[in-house]
Amino acid sequence: MKSEKLRILVTGANGLLGQKLVNALKRDPEVELFASGKGESRLPKAWDGSYHWISIDVSDKGQVENAFAEIQPHTLIHTAAMTQVDDCEKDKEGCWNANVIAVANLVAAAEVYQTHFVHVSTDFIFDGENGPYTEDADPNPVNFYGWSKLAAERLVMKAKTPWAIARTILVYGIAQDMSRSNIILWVKKSLEQGKTIQVVNDQWRTPTLAEDLADGCILIAKKGATGVFNISGKDLLTPYQMAVMTADYFGLDKGLIQESNSRLFTQPAKRPPKTGFIIDKAVRDLGYAPKSFSDGIGILAKQLILAES
């Protein structure tokens, strides 16, 4: 007999957002939690026993079908993706498999069990010419990563099962066994080492604390909400402003931060200049309440102290 609890399956559970979701849901008495990723769990050992681990390569249709037959999830929160923008530009086939083929496999399985499909997407579906954006703005990606995520969104929108899309921007935070850094950690480490850093002042984003994004996804899941929701931070900032705020918080030398612009950087993938999200819909319909960027730095700082103790 399947339990009467809400069965939630989280893909990409080893990643930053995945770990925050598992941490938030693992002790929820209303939820039976299934966490998944490629290979073995890299989640903290202290969490063992509070969730079920299932190894799935979501780009493998057979593995996805088998997992859904076993779990029959009420809700899927799909966080697994290839998100390194330059890597996507250099490995388009790998990007398409991870970001589009995987979604096609999950949509097909979700339709069989009428699973509520909560899909995490990105501001990079937009060209950055008219940000910040509402949910109904017209997409126009400027790089392959953006095109892959837009293709995935279109698959989700056509799904014959309840669906929601949570679009987010520049997620930051810390987690166990992290495979990549973020702007706060990079700035802090560089300035502590006395390095001069160049940070662009001609791109704008609404950076998102990982815990806030997890909360937004959980609100969508628990409310059974459908449609598109902007789930990001509320402060529209340039990376240069973020770097200065980080230096101020940690009492580091701001003189080492040099203003630059994106034309001086050569990267395989083009970036949209000004994105950012208007989050009024999520605040109104979901009760979403993100932290300010300065509060987010403080939360991350406390987590760093705990991690080092």
PyMOL commands that set and color helices and strands:
alter all, ss='L'
color gray80, all
select helices_A, chain A and resi 16-25+45-47+61-71+85-90+92-113+123-125+144-157+183-192+210-223+239-250+254-256+262-264+280-286+293-308
alter helices_A, ss='H'
color red, helices_A
select strands_A, chain A and resi 6-11+31-37+52-55+75-78+116-122+163-168+171-172+197-200+208-209+227-230+257-260
alter strands_A, ss='S'
color yellow, strands_A
deselect
rebuild
show_as cartoon
